Amino acid sequence: MLSSSMRKKLWVLVLQCLLLMGCHLVSSMEVALQDGAIPDTTLSPPEGNTTFLDGTTWCVALPGVSQADLQNALDWACGLGMADCKPIQQGGACYEPDTLVSHASYAFNNFYQQNGNSDIACNFGGTAAVTKTNPSHGKCVYAAPGSVGSAAPPFSKQNPSSLWWQLACLLLPLYLGS
């Protein structure tokens, strides 16, 4: 069994190692980014995206599909899918026409554009399809490629040192509590 002082020395050593590794990782990544070793892929289309080559595309709900399936897909897009659904709320620019197909189309397209407009991001359980026809109407403007930010920040915009600080903050109470 380790004594209290030995445990504290061990925790100090662990924290110092983590901080040193974190600092080394951060400096290595900064050098790699400065040298251009990590390519900036924010402007290139995602893997497997064939529609991008043919021009601008949007994702719309398919008319004639089950209303229950369409509602479930809309709920997912506006919930876990993190699509911006404010414009299809009452009073929003895309609330009219107030139909399930119209609202689902807006949400599906927002999700599709946020996720690199790849074919797989426009499925929604078979309730949606890619189109080359701009579905915008009146004041309701549907997002197009590049007009909506990705749901995840590009690698070059993330702060790699934050992980190490979070880990250190998790371990510090363990150290202080022992």
Buried (B, 14 or more C-beta within 10 A) or exposed (E): EEEEEEBBEEBEEBBEEBBEEBEEBBEEBEEEBEEEEEEEEEEEBBEEBEBBEEEEBBBBBBEEBEEEBBBBBBBBBBEEBEBBBEBBEEEBEBBBEEEBBBBBBBBBBBBBBBBBBBBEBBBBEEBBBBBEEEBBEEEBBBBBBEEBEEEEEEBEEEEBBEEBEEBBEEBEEEBEEE
